[in-house]
Amino acid sequence: MPANEEIQQTFIMLKPDAIERGLVGEIISRFEQVGLKLLRMETKKLSKETVARHYKSLMQKPFFPKLEAYVTRGAVVATIWQGRDAIKVARKIVGATDPALAEKGTIRGDLGSNCTENLVHASDSPEAARSEIANFFGKVA
Ligand code: TYD
């Protein structure tokens, strides 16, 4: 295994539009197809406190109220995945934040609606993965 590739866990959240549009199976399949292993999956309605912790770096942004309304308008599917280089692998198939700019073949590029309603969140670093998993699931092994 190359030194820069390690077994990692990552937090992936399917946002309310994934459930509303019936895309949960399709999105979960895409993560399975790149070899990631599903460790945990839970459907939940997020509190404003959970959202504030999850998006704390974005709370001062002008788009935050819209983002908060979107991720709390229905249930999300919170998941933990494991695999080699899982964080980078997952971010790659999620695609760029704005679906209009995301490559074809990525989840957002193929299926996302707009810069807010982009279907999925995936952790961007090991530190983010740890704190996001703790925020959504509490301390897990
Ligand atoms: P960010 O962490 O920058 O992107 P990513 O989800 O690709 O890691 O932003 C988090 C979410 O905030 C993003 O998925 C959608 C929302 N958002 C907006 O609603 N408007 C914006 O202009 C940006 C940059 C993000």
Residues whose N, C-alpha, C, O or C-beta is under 5 A from the ligand:
A	BS01	TYD	F63 L67 G95 A96 T97 C115 T116 V120 A122
